[in-house]
Amino acid sequence: MLPSDHPHAPAFQALCAEVVPLWKRHLATAQHQSETGVGNLLQSFAQLRKLLVTAPSPSRAQQLDALLEDILVHLQFQDRTSQMMALLQEDMERLTQAAADRQNPPLEPTDWLSRLQLGYAMQEQHTNHASPGADPAASGGETTYF
């Protein structure tokens, strides 16, 4: 936090009041998606194990192909979660730099949030941005990866 005698302290406090709650929503969504993805992946591996220990057959081969494809989809959650986290880390660094800059005032909260929103890759991010009360589980755990 900036010292109270810093020339940009009031603007910085207003900016933090708008940005930090949004970061928390994004982090909660990323955590929920990560936990859901790991759970789905574990279930898929359990199914894979069952298929591998049974006798091979054409129907089992089709099930195995479908299951392996499903596992690859579940692995994609890590890429999306990493993207969300990198965006937040960059924005936190930007905020740190703005706090240290005594010459240029930080952007207004609406300008700051608009710039952050430009980096969103997923619908969940836009939903969190627009809905302060957004529940990370509200999407039913459904995330479209690719």
Stockholm file with secondary structure:
# STOCKHOLM 1.0

chainA/1-146         MLPSDHPHAPAFQALCAEVVPLWKRHLATAQHQSETGVGNLLQSFAQLRKLLVTAPSPSRAQQLDALLEDILVHLQFQDRTSQMMALLQEDMERLTQAAADRQNPPLEPTDWLSRLQLGYAMQEQHTNHASPGADPAASGGETTYF
#=GR chainA/1-146 SS CCCTTSTTHHHHHHHHHHHHHHHHHHHHHHHHHHHHHHHHHHHHHHHHHHHHHSCCCHHHHHHHHHHHHHHHHHHHHHHHHHHHHHHHHHHHHHHHHHHHCSSSCCCCHHHHHHHHHTTCCSHHHHHHHHCTTCCTTTTTTCCCCC
#=GC SS_cons         CCCTTSTTHHHHHHHHHHHHHHHHHHHHHHHHHHHHHHHHHHHHHHHHHHHHHSCCCHHHHHHHHHHHHHHHHHHHHHHHHHHHHHHHHHHHHHHHHHHHCSSSCCCCHHHHHHHHHTTCCSHHHHHHHHCTTCCTTTTTTCCCCC
//
